[in-house]
Amino acid sequence: MNYMHHRRLAVLAHRVLVSHVVLVKHSSFATSSKLWYAQSNFPSPWNNGFSFIRAFSFAAPNRRTPDPDDPSTLMKEDGVALCSQMWIDNFRAPDATATNLTTFLRRFELWVLAYQKVCADDMGAYMPRSAIQRSALEDLLALRNAVLDSRFKWGARLEFFIKSPKDKTEYESLSKRKIKAILTTTQPAAFQDKIVQEVLFMILEAIYEARFSEKSFAFRPGRNAHSVLRTIRRNFAGYLWYIKGDLSTILDGMKVGLVISALMRDVRDKKVIDLVKAALVTPVITSQVEEKKKTKKRKHQKKRVLAEDEPKPDPYWLETFFGFAPEEAEKLPSWGHCGILSPLLANVCLDELDRWMEGKIKEFYRPSKSDVIWNSPNGEVEQGNTSWPEFVPTSGPDKTRKMDYIRYGGHILIGVRGPRADAAILRKQLIEFCDQKYMLNLDNESLPIEHITKGIMFLDHVLCRRVVYPTLRFTATGGKIISEKGVGTLLSVTASLKQSIKQFRKLNFLKGDRDPDPQPCFRMFHATQAHTNAQMNKLLSTMVEWYRYADNRKKIVNFCSYILRGSLAKLYAAKYKLRSRAKVYKIGARNLSRPLKEKKGQSPEYHNLLRMGLVESIDGLQYTRMSLVPETDYTPFPSNWRPDHEKFLLEFIKLNDSETLEEQRNGLQEQGLVSPQDYISMLVWNYKRRAIIVDQLSVGNSGVSDAQRDKEMLLGFTHENDDHGSRDKEDKEEGFHAAQI
């Protein structure tokens, strides 16, 4: 055994020495290595092989240093947590200038999060972080390094740092004709461009959302058209003159210098500014190659089958609802290669207009003590509720002069309470400001001044005024009750029936203006009755939600239901050859829930087949009667409203503030901690025992702390019991002594 063991060691040593000698002979440093071995104390492999092996075996192993370019080592933190911290920092200091944004561009977590979001939009399914392949992470890292080294170019067509997971095209093997078509025709934005846009959007949105005015509502998270309507109902009551402006030409595009100057007011990072500027300057190829028209048409064309990773198109009901988009929400800005950055940049440019209008609102405000609603010097504190259903007094020379402003995208609405001359002066100043800041030529026709009695159209809702004469009852001196007739106005926000008819006509659901006649929707001709009814029910549900805050919600939704029901009835009459809508309603009922055609050779009725699961259930159309439509939502809207995510951010920042914690700690030390249940029990118990209501003011003004006062209120009855007990004891002792005598 010892012989075999020594022989194995000798063979291993021979192999190690031979391999080392070969390496040294092929090297130009063979002589110098021998001299180094001779001068050093380290055993030479030419002289003592076993000592070399012994030293090699006991040497400390070389630890591998982590690669700084390894994607796995760069993902140290969660991308969502990093974004949340960016929002918190910006909301904590909203006026601070953003200088060092390149550090966020270096964070690989943001790039991974952007890759996940773009993949979800591109493929229709969310890709978790663990499902991203190693090769995709390496390509994503190469894209990040190219952006940091200024090697990234917007609008690439053939050379990419990273491609979409569903893009299987081999661009190296394409023919010249296909390459020419790619380079000269309109192509969708490259996958890598979308990733860079998403990263820039995540960085810039957190900065500007903390700075944007509360008067702007479009292209912002948590704010939508419903927020605008509720704000108008809350704040625009009592205004007589309205200025409605269309600045949507700004959304089509602005000069690069104006956009960059607006961006540099708050962002002073050269890398980010250069990226945005390059996206705006790089031309977008929009030319198309003329295709030859096919002379022959196939009679039966096969339906295209979607791939597994291909997103499905929008359903019919959603596509139809998008056709109901109001004029103010139709245009979406698209500037150069900015993509999703375009709406944010448009808000950045128009934020100067919002700030200018806020200054004008403060200048215009002139309070009057005789006013009922606005009579405070600062104009923010209101003495009454200006929203429905309480009335607001009309304006006059002795009333407060006030103004308000709101912006949705490129459309503005200004309400003025005062003479028309003030509105005309404001319009002139607004025209000069837009000409100076945005180089936008406006005139009086583009900014009309209209009275509330004519009705102001905004977001397909009409703002009008209802004059009311309420009876005011109050108690005069001497206890005399006086009743007087007052005059006031109600701000009514109603959905425009005329605009709804126009949208239905545009979608080919009806014809005619005065007496609209429903037309059959032949898009659903080959669908089943159950599927068609389900699509229309989804459309009606969205219409009910869209007109949620309209005063005539019942009427407008019932009209939409009538148009859709008549359109389906005509479709079914043509499909099942029933000749008229009356025949369709007779067979399928008012809501079209009964089957209009039964299969031949089936004796059981429809309900039996439905119970056995042999047929598809048919849902009837909703809201066929006005009583089924829900009421208008008149939920009170707070004056200083903020979206939920901003409320949570501000509350989180406030709770983390050391001054807030110190105030709460001092309050607990001074006032004590009493729960509402204990406080109510104190009041009830003391009222039962003493038969009086405790005077809170007298107790509060006595100089006693809240903790001592609550303790006295809670324990007051015990002292009373002790007094009564001592008196009873004295009476008993006196009676006992009397009995002894």
Salt bridges, closest charged atoms under 4 A:
ASP70 OD1 - ARG134 NH2 2.66
GLU77 OE1 - ARG107 NH2 3.02
ASP78 OD1 - ARG129 NH1 3.95
ASP89 OD1 - ARG92 NH1 3.47
GLU109 OE1 - ARG107 NE 3.29
ASP122 OD1 - LYS166 NZ 3.74
GLU138 OE2 - ARG134 NE 3.27
ASP149 OD2 - ARG151 NH2 3.60
GLU198 OE2 - LYS117 NZ 2.73
GLU209 OE1 - ARG220 NH2 3.10
GLU214 OE2 - ARG642 NH2 3.13
ASP246 OD1 - HIS411 NE2 3.51
ASP252 OD1 - LYS331 NZ 3.36
ASP266 OD1 - ARG211 NE 3.65
ASP274 OD2 - LYS270 NZ 2.79
GLU310 OE2 - ARG304 NH1 3.22
GLU319 OE1 - ARG523 NH2 3.39
GLU328 OE2 - LYS244 NZ 3.90
GLU330 OE2 - LYS506 NZ 3.96
ASP351 OD2 - ARG355 NE 3.66
GLU352 OE2 - ARG265 NE 3.24
GLU352 OE1 - LYS437 NZ 3.75
ASP354 OD2 - ARG407 NH2 2.92
GLU358 OE1 - ARG355 NH1 3.39
GLU363 OE1 - LYS360 NZ 3.62
ASP371 OD2 - ARG417 NH1 2.89
GLU382 OE1 - ARG234 NH1 3.12
ASP404 OD1 - LYS215 NZ 2.99
ASP422 OD2 - ARG401 NH2 1.71
ASP513 OD1 - ARG505 NH2 2.00
ASP517 OD2 - LYS570 NZ 3.20
GLU545 OE2 - ARG548 NH1 3.16
ASP551 OD1 - ARG233 NH1 3.16
GLU631 OE2 - LYS554 NZ 3.86
ASP633 OD2 - ARG548 NE 2.97
GLU646 OE2 - ARG220 NH2 3.92
GLU646 OE2 - ARG223 NH1 3.07
GLU646 OE1 - ARG642 NH1 2.61
GLU662 OE1 - ARG665 NH1 2.80
ASP706 OD1 - ARG709 NH1 2.70
GLU720 OE2 - ARG690 NE 3.92
